[in-house]
Amino acid sequence: MSDRSDREKRNARRRRIRQSVLVFCLVCLIPSCTVQARDLLESRLGLSPALKTRAPIASVDVVKKYPHDPGAFTQGLFYHRGFFFESTGLAGKSTLSRRDVATGKILATVSLPANAFGEGLVLFGKRIYQLTWRDETVFVYDARTLRPLRKMSYFGEGWGLTTDGRSLIMSDGTDAITFRDPESFKILRKIRVRDGERPVEGLNELEFIRGEIWANVFTTDLIVRIAPQDGRVTGWIDLSVLRSHLPARASIDVLNGIACDAETGRIFVTGKYWPYVFEIRLSGTSGGRP
């Protein structure tokens, strides 16, 4: 399902999130994740942030499905003026592409250097920024032509990327969110994501939606909603229902990819090797723990 680089990335975070993932998977085996089921699992294991949170937990409904390349190892996604822009990973296979929403067809594409592992992606003004995982390089492109313009350096790993319209907002797979200057990529400030007193690690693909940072939590079917001012968790979104819409024998990987149509408010999500991009809307919400 992935090459050696992806396995290394998984192993780097596995110990810190293994128990939370186990509980979440057990919850997903119980229809609609009832309060009783969550109480039972919490009483026995008491490990998952989504089960012990005081923040509301939303479920989702599928509005529409759009074709998505099942060979795309999706690392970053955004929507702009009727098109999906997507970053794919894996060394020697990483790309930036513009895709037709209705068909999933690639309309324009750029390949990264052979040693680069593509990661998060964002549009800022007339430029597109694309992170790399361990190469400590962000590539900058002309948004209209996808022509490479420049590259800048940073320290550490690159995972997700979004913007609040002023700064670039970056994740690195930990509980940290870094705000960076679009011109220099220098750090402006940093927040740590906390649900109560507990850190939320494995922050991956990002999208800025309605004044919040939404982040995929690596290896789970959860999106965490984050207050950009201080890193406080304002809510969780349980996307496990999407699994029932995927082909049973498809070689799908983890959920990874959030995009928002700023004009209409439509929200799209997908994953690595997923055959669909889902347009979703939030539905039922259960309260967090008292």
C-alpha positions in Angstrom: 0.0 0.0 0.0 3.0 2.3 0.4 6.7 2.3 0.0 9.5 2.2 2.6 9.4 6.0 3.1 5.7 5.8 4.1 6.4 2.9 6.5 9.1 4.9 8.2 6.7 7.8 8.6 4.1 5.5 10.2 6.6 4.0 12.6 7.8 7.4 13.7 4.3 8.1 15.2 2.9 4.7 15.8 3.8 4.3 19.5 2.2 7.5 20.6 -1.1 6.9 18.8 -1.4 3.1 18.7 -3.7 2.8 21.7 -6.0 5.7 20.6 -6.4 4.1 17.1 -7.2 0.8 18.7 -10.1 2.2 20.7 -11.4 4.3 17.7 -11.4 1.2 15.5 -13.4 -0.7 18.1 -15.9 2.2 18.3 -16.4 2.1 14.6 -17.5 -1.5 14.7 -20.6 -0.4 16.7 -23.3 1.3 14.5 -23.5 5.0 14.9 -21.0 5.1 17.8 -23.7 5.4 20.4 -23.1 7.1 23.7 -23.5 3.7 25.5 -20.8 2.2 23.3 -18.4 5.1 23.9 -19.1 4.8 27.7 -18.4 1.1 27.6 -15.1 1.4 25.7 -14.0 4.4 27.8 -14.6 2.5 31.0 -12.6 -0.4 29.8 -9.7 1.4 28.0 -10.2 5.1 28.5 -7.6 6.1 25.9 -9.0 7.8 22.8 -9.0 11.6 22.8 -12.3 11.5 20.8 -14.0 9.4 23.4 -12.8 11.4 26.4 -13.1 14.9 24.9 -15.3 17.6 26.3 -15.7 19.1 22.8 -18.6 18.1 20.6 -18.2 15.2 18.2 -20.0 15.6 14.9 -20.8 12.9 12.4 -21.2 13.5 8.6 -23.5 12.9 5.8 -22.3 12.3 2.2 -23.7 14.9 -0.2 -22.0 13.7 -3.3 -19.1 11.5 -4.5 -16.6 12.6 -7.2 -14.1 10.4 -9.0 -10.6 10.4 -7.5 -7.5 8.7 -8.9 -7.1 5.5 -6.8 -3.4 5.7 -7.6 -2.9 9.1 -6.0 -1.1 9.0 -2.7 -2.8 12.1 -1.5 -0.9 14.4 0.8 -2.5 17.8 0.2 -5.8 19.1 -1.3 -7.5 22.4 -2.0 -10.4 23.6 -4.1 -10.2 26.8 -6.2 -12.5 28.1 -8.9 -14.0 24.8 -9.9 -10.8 22.7 -9.7 -9.1 20.4 -7.2 -5.4 21.0 -6.7 -3.6 18.0 -5.2 -0.2 17.1 -3.9 0.8 13.5 -4.0 3.7 11.8 -2.1 6.2 9.0 -2.4 9.8 9.6 -3.5 10.1 9.5 -7.3 6.3 9.8 -7.7 5.4 13.1 -6.0 3.4 15.6 -8.0 1.4 18.8 -8.0 -1.7 18.6 -10.2 -4.9 20.4 -11.2 -7.8 18.1 -11.6 -11.3 18.3 -13.0 -13.8 18.0 -10.2 -16.5 16.1 -12.2 -14.2 13.5 -13.7 -11.0 13.5 -11.6 -9.0 13.9 -14.8 -5.6 15.6 -14.5 -5.6 18.8 -16.5 -2.1 19.9 -15.6 0.7 18.4 -13.5 4.3 19.0 -12.3 6.6 16.4 -11.0 8.8 17.0 -8.0 12.5 16.2 -8.0 13.1 12.4 -7.7 14.2 12.5 -4.1 11.4 14.8 -2.9 8.4 13.5 -1.0 5.4 15.8 -1.6 3.2 16.9 1.3 0.8 19.7 2.2 -0.5 22.2 -0.3 -2.0 25.6 -0.2 -3.0 28.6 -2.4 -1.9 32.0 -1.2 -2.6 34.9 -3.5 -1.4 33.9 -6.9 1.1 31.3 -5.6 0.8 27.7 -4.6 3.1 26.4 -1.8 3.9 22.7 -1.6 5.7 21.1 1.4 8.0 18.1 1.4 8.2 15.6 4.1 11.9 15.3 5.2 13.6 17.4 2.5 13.0 20.6 4.5 12.0 22.4 1.3 8.8 24.2 0.3 8.3 24.6 -3.5 6.4 27.7 -4.8 4.5 27.7 -8.1 2.5 30.1 -10.2 -1.1 29.3 -9.5 -2.3 29.7 -13.0 0.4 27.8 -14.9 1.9 25.6 -12.1 5.3 27.0 -13.3 7.9 26.6 -10.5 8.9 30.0 -9.1 11.2 29.4 -6.2 11.9 27.2 -3.2 12.6 28.0 0.5 14.0 26.0 3.4 12.7 25.1 6.8 13.8 22.9 9.7 12.1 19.6 10.5 9.3 17.6 8.8 6.5 19.0 6.6 3.1 17.5 6.8 0.0 19.8 6.3 -0.3 23.3 5.0 -3.1 25.9 4.9 -3.6 29.7 5.3 -5.8 32.1 7.3 -5.2 34.7 4.6 -2.3 36.3 6.4 0.1 33.5 7.3 0.9 30.1 6.1 -0.1 27.5 8.7 1.9 24.3 8.9 1.8 20.9 10.7 4.7 18.5 11.2 3.0 15.4 12.6 3.2 16.4 16.2 0.8 18.5 18.3 2.4 21.7 17.0 1.0 24.2 14.5 3.4 26.8 13.1 2.4 30.1 11.5 4.9 31.2 8.8 5.6 34.3 6.7 4.6 33.7 3.1 7.6 35.6 1.7 10.4 34.1 3.8 8.7 31.0 5.4 10.1 32.1 8.7 8.2 31.2 11.9 5.9 33.9 13.1 4.4 32.0 16.0 3.6 28.5 17.2 0.7 26.9 19.0 0.2 23.5 20.7 -3.0 21.7 20.1 -4.7 20.6 23.3 -8.0 18.9 24.1 -8.4 20.0 27.7 -4.9 19.2 29.1 -4.1 16.5 26.6 -2.0 17.1 23.5 -3.4 16.0 20.1 -0.6 14.5 18.0 -0.4 13.2 14.5 -1.7 16.5 13.0 -1.6 16.0 9.2 -3.4 17.7 6.3 -4.9 21.1 7.2 -7.7 23.4 5.9 -8.8 26.7 7.3 -12.6 26.7 7.5 -14.9 29.3 9.1 -12.2 30.7 11.3 -10.9 27.3 12.5 -8.1 25.0 11.5 -9.3 21.6 10.6 -6.7 18.8 10.7 -6.7 15.1 9.7 -5.3 13.1 12.6 -2.9 10.6 11.1 -4.1 6.9 10.9 -7.6 7.8 12.2 -10.9 8.7 10.5 -11.0 11.8 12.6 -10.7 15.5 11.9 -10.0 17.8 14.8 -11.2 21.4 14.8 -8.7 23.8 16.3 -8.9 27.4 17.5 -6.0 29.2 15.7 -5.5 31.7 18.6 -4.4 29.2 21.2 -4.6 25.6 19.8 -7.7 24.7 21.9 -9.8 21.9 20.4 -13.3 23.2 19.6 -14.7 19.9 18.2 -14.1 16.6 16.5 -15.6 15.2 13.3 -16.0 11.4 12.9 -15.7 10.4 9.3 -15.8 6.6 9.8 -19.1 6.4 7.9 -17.2 7.1 4.7 -15.6 3.6 4.9 -19.0 2.1 4.0 -19.0 4.1 0.7 -15.7 2.7 -0.4 -15.2 -0.5 -2.4 -14.6 -3.5 -0.1 -11.5 -4.7 -1.9 -10.0 -1.3 -2.8 -6.4 -0.8 -1.8 -7.3 2.3 0.2 -5.0 3.9 2.8 -5.6 6.5 5.5 -7.9 9.5 5.3 -5.9 12.5 4.2 -7.2 15.5 2.3 -9.6 18.4 3.3 -10.8 21.1 0.9 -13.3 23.9 1.2 -15.1 25.9 -1.5 -14.8 29.3 0.0 -17.7 30.7 -2.1 -20.3 28.1 -1.2 -19.0 26.5 1.9 -18.9 23.0 0.5 -16.5 20.7 2.2 -14.6 17.9 0.4 -12.5 15.0 1.9 -10.5 12.1 0.5 -7.7 9.8 1.4 -4.6 8.1 0.0 -5.5 5.8 -2.8 -9.2 6.5 -2.3 -11.3 6.2 -5.5 -13.6 9.1 -4.4 -13.5 12.6 -3.1 -16.6 13.0 -0.9 -18.5 16.2 -0.5 -19.8 16.1 3.1 -21.9 18.1 5.5 -21.8 17.9 9.3 -24.9 16.2 10.8 -25.5 14.8 14.3 -23.4 16.1 17.1 -22.9 14.4 20.5 -21.7 16.3 23.5 -18.3 15.7 24.9 -17.7 14.2 28.4 -19.0 16.3 31.3 
